[in-house]
Amino acid sequence: MNVFIYVVIAIVVIILLSAAIKIVKEYERGGVFRLGRWVGLRGPGLVLIIPFVENMRKVDLRVITMDVPQQECISVDNVTVRVDAVIYFRVVDAGDAILKVLDYIKATSLLAATTLRNVVGQSTLDELLGQRDRLNEKIQSVVDEGTNPWGIKVSMVEVKDVQLPQTMQRAMAAQAEAERERRAKVVHAEGEAQAAEKLAEAAKIISSQPSALQLRYLQTLAGIATERSNVILFPLPMDLIAPLLGKVIGSEKSK
């Protein structure tokens, strides 16, 4: 009988110790309630509580990474887009996270989704595609302000993807192609203008220096000689054949 009593006492002691001894990790804090009243935060390390009188709720202080579900939004310029994001936040005041909100993770997620829809709805399509950093900062600021009373610090919000309708994608592709063609034509026109300018300068130099024309003539002959062709074009300066043409014309008139 005595052995049975000792066994029962040992079991009761083990149960009481397991209920009284709590281990709080370095990245956690434990909020203690005594008969329903808030006592305070404890930890990290070994924490002793009064069994059946006090209970403890642990809160993780590490950064939480959470995907914001994809939201269908309408931009200011009436374009329907699907946007999703990722949010980074952590608990900076474990007491507020326990006392002021039922589930701080769910509440932060819902607030981030609502803010994402509102901010996208106040932006144009060009801003969504070209000013992503400004959009991220605006969402982060609004969500951080909303979660501040809960002891939550939102450190970063990143918009991951912006999905456009197929018709809008085709229109943007056509616009990009037209822009590339316009740039190519501008570059070609600038090249033609520069070439014409250089040719005009060369013509001025040749007209002022007749020997330059002879040098150019010799360079042309050297270039023709190196080509493998059955047909050879042999250019002649007009000042060489002009006397011959004059004699031929004079003889024809005399006849």
C-alpha positions in Angstrom: 0.0 0.0 0.0 2.8 2.4 0.9 4.5 1.7 -2.5 1.2 2.6 -4.3 1.1 5.9 -2.4 4.6 6.7 -3.3 3.9 6.0 -6.9 0.9 8.3 -6.9 2.8 11.0 -5.2 5.7 10.7 -7.7 3.2 10.9 -10.6 1.6 14.0 -9.1 5.0 15.6 -8.6 6.0 14.9 -12.2 2.7 16.4 -13.5 3.1 19.5 -11.3 6.7 20.0 -12.4 5.9 19.5 -16.1 3.2 22.1 -15.7 5.4 24.5 -13.7 8.6 24.3 -15.7 8.6 26.0 -19.1 11.5 26.5 -21.5 11.5 29.7 -23.5 14.0 29.9 -26.4 16.2 32.8 -27.1 14.0 34.0 -30.0 10.8 33.7 -28.0 9.0 35.5 -25.2 6.4 34.0 -22.9 3.3 36.0 -21.8 2.0 34.9 -18.4 -1.6 35.1 -17.2 -2.5 34.5 -13.6 -6.1 33.6 -13.1 -6.8 35.5 -16.3 -4.9 38.6 -15.4 -1.9 39.8 -17.3 1.3 39.3 -15.3 4.0 40.1 -17.9 6.6 38.7 -20.2 9.2 36.1 -19.2 12.1 34.5 -20.8 14.3 33.5 -22.4 15.5 30.5 -20.5 13.9 28.5 -17.7 10.6 29.9 -16.5 8.6 28.7 -13.5 4.9 29.2 -13.3 2.2 28.2 -10.7 0.5 25.1 -12.1 -3.3 25.5 -12.7 -3.1 29.2 -11.6 -0.8 30.6 -14.3 -0.6 29.8 -17.9 1.8 31.0 -20.5 1.6 31.9 -24.2 4.7 32.0 -26.3 5.4 34.5 -29.1 8.1 34.1 -31.8 10.2 37.2 -32.3 11.9 36.1 -35.5 11.1 37.7 -38.9 8.1 36.1 -40.5 7.9 35.8 -44.3 4.4 35.4 -45.7 2.9 35.4 -49.1 0.1 37.8 -49.7 -2.6 36.0 -51.8 -3.1 37.1 -55.4 -5.5 40.0 -55.6 -7.5 41.1 -58.7 -7.4 44.9 -58.9 -8.5 47.6 -61.3 -5.9 50.4 -61.8 -6.7 54.1 -62.2 -6.7 53.7 -66.0 -9.2 50.8 -65.9 -6.9 47.9 -66.5 -7.7 44.7 -64.6 -4.5 43.2 -63.2 -3.7 40.3 -60.8 -1.0 41.2 -58.2 0.6 39.2 -55.5 3.3 40.1 -53.0 5.4 38.9 -50.1 5.6 40.6 -46.7 8.3 40.5 -44.0 7.4 41.4 -40.5 8.3 40.6 -36.9 7.0 41.1 -33.4 8.7 43.9 -31.5 6.3 44.0 -28.6 5.1 40.6 -27.5 2.7 42.0 -24.9 0.7 44.0 -27.5 0.8 41.0 -29.9 -0.8 38.8 -27.3 -3.3 41.3 -25.7 -4.4 43.6 -28.6 -5.0 41.1 -31.4 -6.4 37.6 -31.5 -4.1 36.3 -34.3 -1.5 38.8 -35.3 -0.3 36.7 -38.3 -3.7 36.4 -39.8 -4.5 40.0 -39.1 -1.3 41.2 -40.8 -2.0 39.0 -43.8 -5.5 40.4 -44.3 -4.4 44.0 -43.8 -1.6 43.5 -46.3 -4.0 42.0 -48.9 -6.5 44.9 -48.4 -3.7 47.5 -48.6 -2.3 45.9 -51.8 -5.7 46.2 -53.5 -6.2 49.8 -52.4 -2.7 51.0 -53.5 -2.9 49.2 -56.8 -6.3 50.8 -57.4 -4.8 54.2 -56.9 -2.0 53.6 -59.4 -1.7 53.6 -63.2 -0.5 50.6 -65.2 2.8 52.5 -66.0 3.4 53.0 -62.3 2.8 49.3 -61.6 5.3 48.2 -64.2 7.9 51.0 -64.0 7.8 52.3 -60.4 7.7 49.0 -58.4 10.0 50.4 -55.6 7.7 53.3 -54.9 4.7 51.0 -54.8 6.5 48.6 -52.4 7.4 51.5 -50.1 3.8 52.8 -50.0 2.3 49.4 -49.2 5.0 48.9 -46.5 4.3 52.3 -44.9 0.5 51.7 -44.8 0.7 48.2 -43.4 3.3 49.1 -40.8 1.2 52.0 -39.6 -1.8 49.7 -39.3 0.0 46.9 -37.4 2.0 49.2 -35.1 -0.7 49.1 -32.3 -0.3 45.3 -32.3 3.4 45.4 -31.6 4.2 44.4 -35.2 7.0 45.9 -37.3 6.7 45.5 -41.1 10.2 45.7 -42.5 9.6 45.1 -46.2 6.8 44.4 -48.8 7.7 43.2 -52.3 5.3 43.0 -55.2 6.3 39.7 -56.9 4.2 39.6 -60.0 1.8 41.7 -62.0 -0.3 39.7 -64.5 -2.0 41.5 -67.3 -4.8 40.4 -69.6 -3.8 38.8 -72.9 -5.2 41.7 -75.0 -3.1 44.1 -73.0 0.0 42.0 -73.4 -0.4 41.9 -77.1 -1.0 45.7 -77.2 2.1 46.3 -75.2 4.2 44.0 -77.4 3.0 45.9 -80.5 3.8 49.2 -78.9 7.3 47.9 -78.0 7.9 46.7 -81.5 6.8 50.1 -83.0 9.1 51.9 -80.6 12.0 49.7 -81.7 11.3 50.4 -85.3 11.1 54.1 -84.6 14.5 54.1 -82.9 16.0 52.1 -85.8 14.7 54.6 -88.3 16.0 57.5 -86.3 19.5 55.9 -86.0 19.5 55.2 -89.8 18.5 58.8 -90.5 21.2 60.1 -88.2 23.7 57.9 -90.0 22.6 59.2 -93.4 22.9 62.8 -92.2 26.4 62.3 -90.8 27.5 60.5 -94.0 26.1 63.3 -96.2 28.0 65.8 -94.0 31.2 63.9 -94.4 30.7 63.6 -98.2 30.1 67.4 -98.4 33.3 68.0 -96.5 35.2 65.6 -98.8 33.8 67.3 -101.9 35.0 70.7 -100.6 38.5 69.3 -100.1 38.7 67.7 -103.5 37.4 70.9 -105.2 40.1 72.9 -103.5 42.9 70.4 -104.0 42.8 68.8 -107.6 45.7 66.4 -106.6 43.4 64.8 -104.0 41.1 63.7 -106.9 44.1 62.0 -108.6 45.0 60.2 -105.3 41.5 59.0 -105.0 41.5 57.8 -108.6 44.7 55.8 -107.9 43.2 54.3 -104.8 40.1 53.2 -106.8 42.3 51.5 -109.4 44.2 49.7 -106.7 40.9 48.5 -105.3 39.7 47.2 -108.6 42.9 45.4 -109.3 42.5 43.3 -106.1 39.0 42.1 -107.0 38.5 38.8 -108.9 36.0 39.7 -111.6 35.6 39.2 -115.3 34.4 42.8 -115.8 36.7 45.7 -114.9 35.4 49.2 -114.8 38.1 51.6 -115.6 37.2 55.1 -114.6 38.8 58.0 -116.6 38.9 61.6 -115.3 36.9 64.0 -117.5 39.9 66.3 -117.9 41.8 63.5 -119.7 39.2 62.7 -122.3 37.8 66.3 -122.8 40.5 67.2 -125.5 39.7 64.0 -127.4 36.0 64.7 -127.3 36.6 68.2 -128.6 38.6 66.9 -131.6 35.9 64.4 -132.5 33.2 67.0 -132.3 35.2 69.4 -134.5 35.9 66.8 -137.2 32.2 65.9 -137.4 31.3 69.5 -137.9 33.9 70.0 -140.6 32.3 67.1 -142.5 
